[in-house]
Amino acid sequence: MKKIAIVSTFVTLLLTLVGCGPQVPAEGDILIVGGTLYDGSEAPSYKADVVISGEKVVYVGAADPDIQKKCKATKIIDAEGYVVSPGFIDPHDHLEPTLLKQHANESYLRMGVTTVIPGMCGGSRYPLSDFFAKLEDQGIGTNVASFTGHNTIREQVMGDEARYATPEEVEKMKELVRQEMLDGSLGLSTGLFYVPGCFSETSEVVALMTEMGKMGGIYTTHVRNENKFNIGLVNSIREALEIGKAAGVPVNISHIKCLGRSEWYKADSVINLIESYQQQGMKVTADQYPYLASGIGMASALTPAWCRDGGTKAMRERFKDPEQLARIKAEIPDILYERGGAETIYISKNAGEYSQMTLAEAAAKMKKNPVDAIIELLKDKSKSPYLNTFIANEEDLTKYMQQPWVMSCTDGSFGSHPRAAGTYAELIKQFVVEKGVLTLDRFIRRSTGQVAETYGLKNRGFIRKGYFADITIFKPEEVTPHATYAEPTLFATGFKNVIVNGQVAVEDDVYTGSLSGMVLRHEVKK
């Protein structure tokens, strides 16, 4: 038997050496010829041909000058001189409104993204089954998976109350979590910085994550604080890791950063802490967007959490109480300082005539100081100001970006920050081509196969036979982001072709009108 096995292995090796690779199909729907293939793994790139039939890749092989004679395809894409990559998978975004209103999700397609994952930072559409049904009914341009938000679940049971959950309420939340998992959620996200998640104790989160973990879910978290307030950045990361350890679930740190001047230059401390848990056998990852500014609502960014207990209506009532208003005003200056000051805080939208101004400019126009301007804007029921606040520094951003366990993400919501239209182009142009912070193969890996593996997306994230044909074709030196803080909706350019489930969604940098995306549901472990 051993001799037979040895002979069989030798014959296989010999056939490989003399050029007998996978069988070229006689026909296909799309033939991609001669591109430089990065398959989503850590394997070296090589010149390859790819054949797509229906929704799937049916052939991947070394570039063959006679491929067009061997395989008659309905459509030929000449990829000579181009990179052929799996479509990018965004592991963290807030696109629910965009997906329901702008079915194509064109800004993401135009930067090479073929799959998006909303339901982040503790907030999601509920019930998830209804959201998925609407997407499937209307059609979507990209694939969509989703997490379920802890804050959303909490609101279903407790509203926005600033208190710990009772044991009975935790049981009710666990029931909702179980149903969401059965309906296809990838896991639970927390937004422990936001109302009402900020009012929950660690044990509540552990209980829900344990329940989720029984069904194969993943814990992804906007940690309790990315800045100096409350328990601080490092302790917030430690809390997230302890939750994952206690619940026995993988942990992903959402949009990892050091937020605010007091927490700058702590990336090494955070990295060392995370790696200490990885060395204990825990699966810990993170995602990151490549901008120094965050996008966030004014109330969440610039007021203390206690004044938002009960939501916006309750906050406005506190503004009417002189004693509470005085306390709020006393706490805002420190928050303002941490977020860069009124001169750098940019009001991107939903502030009427004060939109697309810095807070300093808006305050000057109102003839008020910045603190009073904030209160005035938040008191106005017709406004819901959204901000870009410059809270990070290049050194920390770069250190996080270079970690092998960090993935690319947008944290995007279309129309309020350039990341929803520019992230992947920004990464390629600035951090791969110009600065060399990332190699091209590392960028592709952290944007494709690594995400699919982390979140259990079956037959996605790689260009392999039998996998869904989600593919992006581009020349790195031609990729350009155009979105800015002033004009955040401008599409990226430089992506020759984007294919979603075997259908061409972008051709020669133009959206084709395709709505070939699918809803991707998590399959619960039996």
Phi, psi and omega in degrees: 000320180296320179297319179297317181296318180296316179298318180298317179297318180296318180297317179300315180296317181298315180298323178295317183294328182270008170100009179274094180259204179298151182288126178286126179292151182290335180207165179196172178277319180226133174242119176260119191250125162071020177278167175271110189270125166249113193273002180099350177261191176268007179293150179297151175287158176201160178286130189213162170248145180228133177245133179243135174227123185064230182270352192243157167282128181246352180201136170223124181206164178303144183307132184233119181299341181258013187300323183289340174280326184279329184233114177272111183246148178296322182228134177250129173246115178278108183255015178305125180085359181249158170274134173249114187233154167303150174300143182290144179245116180273111185277002183202111176205177183228057193261008184308310179298320180297316182296329181277337183255321181243084193304329186291330189055046190298323182299328179282316176303320184287352171244024170087007182272131179246347179219135178235153182227095174273195182085032190255169177057031176089356183241133180209168172284138181227136352286151182299327180300322179292317179299312179298318181298320179296317180297317181290327180291320185270336187089147182219150182281326179247162169291152181223124165246175180203150166265169172252136182275131175300318179299320179297315178297317180299318180297326179296330185259323190235355187069214182257024187295138181271074179201167175285153177282146174281163176305322179294321180291324176297320178297320178296319178296322179298322177298317179294321178299316180301317181293319178298320177295318177297331180274003171112007178295145177283340183159202181245136171252147173242151170233073187288355173276334189262157171287136000264003182301329182295344180267001183269148175269160184304321184297327177297315181294319178301316181299317181288321179291326177297316179297316178298319182297330178298339184251016173082021183273172183238146178258117175239136193222130157278107191295168187302321175210132173261001181237197187278347188283166181056241183266358177085167185297304187296318179292330177291319175297317179298319178301315180299318180292322178292324176298312179298320180295315181293323182274345181071039182233155173296148180239133172239128177272117183287142177030063186302134182195168168249103190265119175100150188302324183289339182256358179300150177069027175252012181301320180299319180296318180293315180299314180299320179296312180299316183292334176293326176284324175299322180293341175276358178102002178283145173269111182231129178228179175208161170235163190203139170258156191264033182242153179275347179253143173264167173241128188197152175293148184299317182299313181296323186281322195240007175236153177291147186301323185300330183282351178259005176303123181093358176094188186298318181299315180294322178299316181294328176294323179294329177299335182278345180268112185306321182292315180291322178298319179297320179295317178301312182296328180290332183270339184295318183305321178294321178295318178301315180301313182299327182267017170101351179092159185300332183289335182254345180284122187253125178273106190276324184196173174064029178233022178059230183292348181264001176293149180061039171230158167286160177299324178298318179294319179296318179297319179296320179295325178281346187063044179228164171282163185302322181296313179294327178295320178300311180299318181297317180292322181284336177288334186284113182293341180276355184237149174216072191301139177243138189241155161248118182242130185274097194243354185243172174230158187298323183296311179296316181303315182293319180298316177297317184300329185274359180282138183291346181259009179258132181253160175283142172209168177256326192054034194271145165223121195296131172103000185232348183202144183296345184296333181285349177235350188231351191309305188288327174292322177297316178299315182293310186291308188277317191260342174260301187286311189274314186260339180067023177295322176242141167284160180298319181293324178291318177302313182295317180301313183287348182253358186222266186301324180296322178292315180301318179292318182297319186256009173065038179275104187291135176058033177230162172087355180224153171260096183217154177302131179091350178272156177296141185275079171253108191221142177235133183237126185200163169253119184307320183289347179262349183287130183221126171277141178242343181293138177230175178294327178282327179231077189282355185257004181289129183290149171288159176231164176110001178259105187298309181221141171229125184243130180238117180051043175083000179249137180284115180263329175230128179229123184051046175069020180233133178292134186270348186096000182295140173235063187260009178292158179235154167279129182253111182260137172292137177262118184293136177294133179273000000 
